[in-house]
Amino acid sequence: MSLTFPEWPPPWHEIRLAAEACVKSGDWGSYDSRSLELLKGRLSELFQVDHVRLCPSGTAGIELALRIAKVSPGDEVIVCGYDYPGNFRSIELLGATPVLVDLAHESLSLNVNQLTEMASAKTRAVIASHLYGNVAEMAPIGHVCRENDWVLIEDACQAPGAQAVQGQTPSPVGRLGDIGVLSFGGSKPLTAGNGGALLTCDPKLKARLDGLCDRPSNAFPLSPLQAAVLVPQLDRLHELNEQRNQRAGALRSFTQQHLTQWELPSFSAATAVSCHYKFAFLAPSSEQRQRIVHTASTWQWPIGEGFRSMHRASPNRCRKHSDLSGCEAYGERLFVLDHRALLFADNDWPQFLEWLKRLHDETASTTERTPR
Ligand SMILES: *Cc1c(COP(=O)(O)O)cnc(C)c1O
């Protein structure tokens, strides 16, 4: 396989310069780092939120969000059965019970209609994630949460820079719940190897967060060096999201025309601007998915299975809606292509599509193999 995928984390000159400047100035070894303040300011502007708290990871961000939502032992938190598995774990770690609802095929996020069906007196919060370039139906989800006085935690780890259709103007994803969570993990569209942030406009939640973290040292810090390398990535976030979106559009058409065994999850109407961290396909069966992921790995291609669905988790661990068929299907058949593939230069893109077609054909089931 001669096709070399674009590098991620990005090998940009300006990232090296930012790291060097942080080291030279001594900012790297400072508690009140200018890099941290600069990053917070930029995030608050970009996401149009009053308060930004940097933290060590998206996972830590979700846990902190649950804590300031006052999720306590015995409480329940509603979450999609098909989601980042760490979200389920974080709920459990606080002694609370995850309550699983199905995914909505239109948004790949949680099914709003099942929210009220699963409500109980113990419900404290809801986690809604934006996955694979889609945007969750935040307006109706937020409506149910407000009516019931639940805290809405928005997991925007995969979607920095994405915008939702809300009213007349598009709104930045990450500010659409009570608390938004970002990840700066190694493969994410904004990366510092690790890292994350919490976003909120609610002064009460901000005060709780400060009380939880500042003891008086910050118990959940991001380092100044990490902040420094993120700033130049914010400068190009919009440009890269545009490029990934164009490629994703082209890939959707190519799939419909040429990759006939692969299905595309439908695309959310709530999405004004996408951020594609991963591009999702559905294989016809779980066996076929296994072949695709295996063959891709022998080519060293960044293709992997989607999340493990929690629909089979023991009833001792969670409460479940009776219909989690969407989670089950997507858990068995979904596979994802990393956003590096959406960053191919124009020269390499046709060759990538050719190889993708080969992957599709070589892994097609023998009974329905497409003619060559
Ligand atoms: C990556 C991811 C997280 C966790 O972020 P980390 O920084 O890796 O801890 C949480 N939720 C979603 C949807 C993610 O994709």
The ligand as an SDF file (V2000), in Angstrom:
LIG
                    3D

 15 15  0  0  0  0  0  0  0  0999 V2000
  -12.7360   10.9670   22.7570 C   0  0  0  0  0  0  0  0  0  0  0  0
  -14.0770   11.1030   23.3500 C   0  0  0  0  0  0  0  0  0  0  0  0
  -14.2440   11.3070   24.7260 C   0  0  0  0  0  0  0  0  0  0  0  0
  -13.1070   11.2570   25.7050 C   0  0  0  0  0  0  0  0  0  0  0  0
  -12.0920   12.1750   25.4900 O   0  0  0  0  0  0  0  0  0  0  0  0
  -10.6090   11.8780   26.0730 P   0  0  0  0  0  0  0  0  0  0  0  0
   -9.9460   13.2080   25.9900 O   0  0  0  0  0  0  0  0  0  0  0  0
  -10.0090   10.8520   25.1820 O   0  0  0  0  0  0  0  0  0  0  0  0
  -10.7610   11.4140   27.4780 O   0  0  0  0  0  0  0  0  0  0  0  0
  -15.5160   11.4750   25.2110 C   0  0  0  0  0  0  0  0  0  0  0  0
  -16.5830   11.4380   24.4000 N   0  0  0  0  0  0  0  0  0  0  0  0
  -16.4720   11.2580   23.0650 C   0  0  0  0  0  0  0  0  0  0  0  0
  -17.6980   11.2440   22.2230 C   0  0  0  0  0  0  0  0  0  0  0  0
  -15.2170   11.0620   22.4990 C   0  0  0  0  0  0  0  0  0  0  0  0
  -15.1030   10.8390   21.1820 O   0  0  0  0  0  0  0  0  0  0  0  0
  1  2  1  0
  2  3  1  0
  2 14  2  0
  3  4  1  0
  3 10  2  0
  4  5  1  0
  5  6  1  0
  6  7  2  0
  6  8  1  0
  6  9  1  0
 10 11  1  0
 11 12  2  0
 12 13  1  0
 12 14  1  0
 14 15  1  0
M  END
$$$$
